[in-house]
């Protein structure tokens, strides 16, 4: 149903006034508390009005206390709306940034809160809880009530190396790393934020192997983080492969294999 095209005989005056108020404030998605603030003199009636509008399928309930218009189904906005500091990240952000053509059936939401995974309007949402110090590199997309947060390109890459199980696979991540235009300064900033030495080493090694332009400063920084302990290049790969002494990495994906992966075209 388009905004303003309500069939008045199906609505009471208070319900019609409520929908016209949503039109006025351009609200397609909202919390119960949001609208109560707009009508403080009708606070007691708002619950009943919304429940009746949900029953009439003019509004949809997202979860307790959170609603949207019946025709609003933007999964990015809804995903970020499900948790107060929600950010589109990981595989979902890789896809939205055009760094992978692989598309997950799950929307990955990064948050500092603890939130159970759930399905809303047929879409699955995975909530990845991170420490507050990892909350960096966030940008806004969309406008007004349709806006959502997403990790920027560098933070998306760093986050995927930090938690590769949410990246859609190492092959996709290597190709994304090759094609992404990356800033050394941002990469260093975000690596400091995640504080994951093994992930930093893997990115530094890959930047050097792929001869990424503009990444010499980052490569120097990454080499400074190298400790004595060895880590596998692919953290969930087999315990095999040559040892790279400079980066203290065990190459369970060989250099040649990594170059083949990076340059493979589908």
Secondary structure, DSSP 8 states (H G I E B T S, - for coil): --TT---GGGS-HHHHHHHHHHHHTT-SEEEHHHHHHHTGGGHHHHHHHHHHHHHTTSEEEEETTEEEETT---HHHHHHHTSTT-EE-HHHHHHHTTS-S---SEEEEEESS----EEETTEEEEEEE--GGG---EEEES-GGG-EEEE-HHHHHHHHHHTGGGTT-HHHHHHHHHHS---HHHHHHHHHHHT-HHHHHHHHHHHHHTT-TT-HHHHHHHHHT--SS-EESSTTS-S-SEEETTTTEEESS-HHHHHHHHH---
